[in-house]
């Protein structure tokens, strides 16, 4: 079973990974990975979105904090 903290951590780490891909200088297929990552990041939740979700749905989300970003 996934806990709210684990779920939030996964979203935060995925966003970080997408940011790395979006700003990478070397990619296998020029532009493809970056353009997909940028498209995904356009609609990816920010910390404030996770905070609001955690307040509304505490059994599903945990608020982002330093322990969620390990």
DSSP file (Angstrom, degrees, kcal/mol; ACC not computed):
  #  RESIDUE AA STRUCTURE BP1 BP2  ACC     N-H-->O    O-->H-N    N-H-->O    O-->H-N    TCO  KAPPA ALPHA  PHI   PSI    X-CA   Y-CA   Z-CA
    1    1 A X              0   0    0      0, 0.0     2,-0.4     0, 0.0     0, 0.0   0.000 360.0 360.0 360.0 133.4    0.0    0.0    0.0
    2    2 A X        -     0   0    0      4,-0.0     2,-0.1     3,-0.0     3,-0.0  -0.708 360.0-142.6 -85.8 131.0    1.3    3.4   -0.9
    3    3 A X     >  -     0   0    0     -2,-0.4     4,-2.3     1,-0.1     5,-0.2  -0.490  25.3-109.3 -85.8 161.7    1.2    6.0    1.8
    4    4 A X  H  > S+     0   0    0      1,-0.2     4,-2.5     2,-0.2    58,-0.9   0.894 120.6  51.7 -56.8 -39.9    0.4    9.7    1.2
    5    5 A X  H  > S+     0   0    0      1,-0.2     4,-2.4     2,-0.2    -1,-0.2   0.901 109.9  48.7 -65.2 -40.3    4.0   10.6    1.9
    6    6 A X  H  > S+     0   0    0      2,-0.2     4,-2.2     1,-0.2    -1,-0.2   0.892 111.5  50.1 -65.0 -39.6    5.3    8.0   -0.6
    7    7 A X  H  X S+     0   0    0     -4,-2.3     4,-2.0     2,-0.2    -2,-0.2   0.935 112.3  46.3 -64.8 -46.6    2.8    9.2   -3.2
    8    8 A X  H  X S+     0   0    0     -4,-2.5     4,-2.6     1,-0.2    -2,-0.2   0.912 111.3  52.4 -62.4 -43.0    3.8   12.9   -2.8
    9    9 A X  H  X S+     0   0    0     -4,-2.4     4,-2.8     1,-0.2     5,-0.2   0.900 107.7  52.2 -60.1 -41.3    7.5   11.9   -2.9
   10   10 A X  H  X S+     0   0    0     -4,-2.2     4,-2.2     2,-0.2    -1,-0.2   0.908 110.5  47.5 -62.2 -42.6    7.0   10.1   -6.1
   11   11 A X  H  X S+     0   0    0     -4,-2.0     4,-2.3     2,-0.2    -2,-0.2   0.928 114.0  47.2 -65.1 -44.4    5.3   13.1   -7.7
   12   12 A X  H  X S+     0   0    0     -4,-2.6     4,-2.1     1,-0.2    -2,-0.2   0.911 114.0  46.7 -64.6 -42.4    8.1   15.4   -6.5
   13   13 A X  H  X S+     0   0    0     -4,-2.8     4,-2.3     2,-0.2    -1,-0.2   0.863 111.1  52.1 -69.1 -35.2   10.9   13.1   -7.7
   14   14 A X  H  X S+     0   0    0     -4,-2.2     4,-2.6    -5,-0.2    -1,-0.2   0.914 108.8  50.5 -65.7 -41.9    9.2   12.6  -11.1
   15   15 A X  H  X S+     0   0    0     -4,-2.3     4,-2.2     1,-0.2    -2,-0.2   0.920 110.3  50.2 -61.5 -42.7    8.9   16.4  -11.5
   16   16 A X  H  X S+     0   0    0     -4,-2.1     4,-2.0     2,-0.2    -2,-0.2   0.912 110.6  49.3 -60.9 -42.7   12.6   16.7  -10.7
   17   17 A X  H  X S+     0   0    0     -4,-2.3     4,-2.5     1,-0.2    -2,-0.2   0.911 110.0  50.7 -62.8 -43.2   13.5   14.0  -13.2
   18   18 A X  H  X S+     0   0    0     -4,-2.6     4,-2.6     1,-0.2    -1,-0.2   0.876 107.9  53.4 -63.7 -36.4   11.4   15.7  -15.9
   19   19 A X  H  X S+     0   0    0     -4,-2.2     4,-1.3     2,-0.2    -1,-0.2   0.902 108.2  50.2 -63.6 -40.3   13.2   19.0  -15.2
   20   20 A X  H  X S+     0   0    0     -4,-2.0     4,-0.6     1,-0.2     3,-0.5   0.938 113.0  46.0 -61.6 -46.7   16.6   17.3  -15.6
   21   21 A X  H >< S+     0   0    0     -4,-2.5     3,-0.8     1,-0.2    -2,-0.2   0.896 109.5  54.9 -62.6 -39.8   15.4   15.8  -19.0
   22   22 A X  H 3< S+     0   0    0     -4,-2.6    -1,-0.2     1,-0.2    -2,-0.2   0.765 116.7  36.3 -67.0 -24.7   14.0   19.1  -20.1
   23   23 A X  H 3< S+     0   0    0     -4,-1.3    -1,-0.2    -3,-0.5    -2,-0.2   0.328  86.0 128.3-110.8   6.9   17.3   20.9  -19.5
   24   24 A X    <<  -     0   0    0     -3,-0.8     3,-0.1    -4,-0.6    10,-0.1  -0.335  47.7-153.5 -65.3 142.8   19.7   18.2  -20.6
   25   25 A X  S    S+     0   0    0      1,-0.2     2,-0.5    -2,-0.0    -1,-0.1   0.765  80.1  49.1 -87.7 -27.2   22.3   19.2  -23.2
   26   26 A X        +     0   0    0      4,-0.0     2,-0.3     3,-0.0    -1,-0.2  -0.959  63.9 160.6-118.6 127.8   22.8   15.7  -24.6
   27   27 A X        -     0   0    0     -2,-0.5     3,-0.2     1,-0.1     5,-0.0  -0.968  42.2-125.5-139.4 156.0   20.0   13.5  -25.7
   28   28 A X  S    S+     0   0    0     -2,-0.3     2,-0.7     1,-0.3    -1,-0.1   0.937 105.6  34.6 -68.9 -48.2   19.8   10.4  -28.0
   29   29 A X  S >> S-     0   0    0     -3,-0.1     3,-1.6     0, 0.0     4,-0.8  -0.912 103.5-115.6-109.7 105.4   17.0   11.8  -30.3
   30   30 A X  T 34 S-     0   0    0     -2,-0.7    -2,-0.1     1,-0.3    -4,-0.0  -0.087  87.8  -8.8 -49.3 123.1   17.6   15.5  -30.6
   31   31 A X  T 3> S+     0   0    0      1,-0.1     4,-2.5     4,-0.0    -1,-0.3   0.090 108.3  98.1  83.9 -24.1   14.7   17.5  -29.1
   32   32 A X  H <> S+     0   0    0     -3,-1.6     4,-2.3     2,-0.2     5,-0.2   0.966  86.0  39.7 -66.5 -54.3   12.3   14.6  -28.5
   33   33 A X  H  X S+     0   0    0     -4,-0.8     4,-2.7     1,-0.2     5,-0.2   0.919 118.6  49.0 -62.7 -43.2   12.9   13.9  -24.9
   34   34 A X  H  > S+     0   0    0      1,-0.2     4,-2.8     2,-0.2    -1,-0.2   0.914 111.0  48.4 -63.8 -42.6   13.1   17.5  -24.0
   35   35 A X  H  X S+     0   0    0     -4,-2.5     4,-1.9     2,-0.2    -1,-0.2   0.891 113.9  46.8 -67.8 -37.4   10.0   18.5  -25.9
   36   36 A X  H  X S+     0   0    0     -4,-2.3     4,-2.4    -5,-0.2    -2,-0.2   0.936 113.5  48.6 -66.8 -45.5    8.0   15.6  -24.2
   37   37 A X  H  X S+     0   0    0     -4,-2.7     4,-2.7    -5,-0.2    -2,-0.2   0.914 111.3  49.8 -60.8 -43.6    9.4   16.5  -20.8
   38   38 A X  H  X S+     0   0    0     -4,-2.8     4,-1.4     1,-0.2    -1,-0.2   0.884 110.5  50.8 -63.7 -37.7    8.5   20.2  -21.3
   39   39 A X  H  X S+     0   0    0     -4,-1.9     4,-0.6    -5,-0.2    -1,-0.2   0.896 112.4  46.2 -65.5 -40.2    5.0   19.2  -22.4
   40   40 A X  H >< S+     0   0    0     -4,-2.4     3,-1.0     1,-0.2     4,-0.4   0.906 110.9  52.2 -68.0 -41.7    4.5   17.1  -19.3
   41   41 A X  H >< S+     0   0    0     -4,-2.7     3,-0.8     1,-0.2    -1,-0.2   0.781  94.0  73.3 -66.0 -26.3    5.9   19.7  -17.0
   42   42 A X  H 3< S+     0   0    0     -4,-1.4    -1,-0.2     1,-0.3    -2,-0.2   0.845 113.2  24.4 -56.6 -33.9    3.5   22.3  -18.4
   43   43 A X  T << S+     0   0    0     -3,-1.0    -1,-0.3    -4,-0.6     2,-0.2   0.253  93.5 121.4-116.2  10.8    0.7   20.6  -16.5
   44   44 A X  S <  S-     0   0    0     -3,-0.8    -3,-0.0    -4,-0.4   -33,-0.0  -0.546  71.5 -99.8 -78.3 140.9    2.6   18.9  -13.7
   45   45 A X        -     0   0    0     -2,-0.2     2,-0.1     1,-0.1    -1,-0.1  -0.292  32.0-141.8 -65.2 141.7    1.5   19.9  -10.2
   46   46 A X     >  -     0   0    0      1,-0.1     4,-1.9    -3,-0.1     3,-0.3  -0.427  34.1 -96.4 -88.4 170.8    3.6   22.5   -8.2
   47   47 A X  H  > S+     0   0    0      1,-0.2     4,-2.5     2,-0.2    17,-0.3   0.889 126.6  55.4 -56.6 -40.0    4.2   22.3   -4.5
   48   48 A X  H  > S+     0   0    0      1,-0.2     4,-2.2     2,-0.2    -1,-0.2   0.875 105.8  52.0 -62.6 -36.3    1.3   24.7   -3.9
   49   49 A X  H  > S+     0   0    0     -3,-0.3     4,-2.4     1,-0.2    -1,-0.2   0.900 110.3  48.0 -65.2 -40.3   -1.0   22.3   -5.8
   50   50 A X  H  X S+     0   0    0     -4,-1.9     4,-2.6     2,-0.2    -2,-0.2   0.877 109.4  53.5 -67.8 -36.9    0.1   19.4   -3.7
   51   51 A X  H  X S+     0   0    0     -4,-2.5     4,-2.0     2,-0.2    -2,-0.2   0.933 111.1  45.4 -61.9 -46.0   -0.4   21.4   -0.5
   52   52 A X  H  X S+     0   0    0     -4,-2.2     4,-2.1     1,-0.2    -2,-0.2   0.916 114.1  49.3 -63.7 -43.3   -4.0   22.2   -1.5
   53   53 A X  H  X S+     0   0    0     -4,-2.4     4,-3.2     1,-0.2     8,-0.3   0.895 109.3  52.4 -62.6 -40.0   -4.6   18.6   -2.5
   54   54 A X  H  < S+     0   0    0     -4,-2.6    -1,-0.2     1,-0.2    -2,-0.2   0.879 109.5  49.1 -65.4 -37.4   -3.2   17.4    0.8
   55   55 A X  H  < S+     0   0    0     -4,-2.0     3,-0.4     1,-0.2    -1,-0.2   0.902 118.8  38.8 -66.9 -39.7   -5.5   19.7    2.8
   56   56 A X  H  < S+     0   0    0     -4,-2.1    -2,-0.2     1,-0.2     2,-0.2   0.844 132.3  24.1 -78.8 -34.4   -8.5   18.5    0.8
   57   57 A X    >X  +     0   0    0     -4,-3.2     4,-2.6    -5,-0.2     3,-1.9  -0.572  64.6 164.3-133.5  68.6   -7.6   14.8    0.6
   58   58 A X  T 34 S+     0   0    0     -3,-0.4   -54,-0.1     1,-0.3    -1,-0.1   0.688  76.7  59.6 -65.5 -17.4   -5.2   13.9    3.5
   59   59 A X  T 34 S+     0   0    0      1,-0.1    -1,-0.3   -55,-0.1     3,-0.1   0.595 116.4  33.1 -83.7  -9.6   -5.7   10.2    3.0
   60   60 A X  T <4 S+     0   0    0     -3,-1.9     2,-0.3     1,-0.3    -2,-0.2   0.764 123.0  32.6-109.2 -42.1   -4.4   10.5   -0.6
   61   61 A X     <  -     0   0    0     -4,-2.6     2,-0.4    -8,-0.3    -1,-0.3  -0.857  58.8-152.9-121.0 152.2   -1.7   13.2   -0.5
   62   62 A X        -     0   0    0    -58,-0.9    -8,-0.1    -2,-0.3    -7,-0.1  -0.923  37.6-100.1-114.3 147.9    0.7   14.5    2.1
   63   63 A X        -     0   0    0     -2,-0.4     2,-0.2    -9,-0.1   -12,-0.1  -0.419  44.3-104.7 -65.8 142.1    1.9   18.1    2.0
   64   64 A X        +     0   0    0    -17,-0.3     2,-0.3    -2,-0.1    -1,-0.1  -0.467  56.5 150.5 -67.8 135.9    5.4   18.5    0.4
   65   65 A X    >>  -     0   0    0     -2,-0.2     3,-1.2    -3,-0.1     4,-0.7  -0.879  62.4 -77.8-151.3-178.1    8.1   19.1    2.9
   66   66 A X  G >4 S+     0   0    0     -2,-0.3     3,-0.7     1,-0.3    -2,-0.0   0.832 127.7  54.1 -60.6 -33.3   11.8   18.4    3.2
   67   67 A X  G >4 S+     0   0    0      1,-0.2     3,-0.7     2,-0.2    -1,-0.3   0.745 103.8  57.0 -74.2 -20.4   11.3   14.7    4.1
   68   68 A X  G <4 S+     0   0    0     -3,-1.2    -1,-0.2     1,-0.2    -2,-0.2   0.646 103.2  55.5 -79.3 -14.5    9.2   14.3    0.9
   69   69 A X  G <<        0   0    0     -4,-0.7    -1,-0.2    -3,-0.7    -2,-0.2   0.113 360.0 360.0-106.4  21.4   12.1   15.5   -1.2
   70   70 A X    <         0   0    0     -3,-0.7    -1,-0.2     0, 0.0    -2,-0.1   0.492 360.0 360.0 -59.5 360.0   14.7   13.0   -0.1
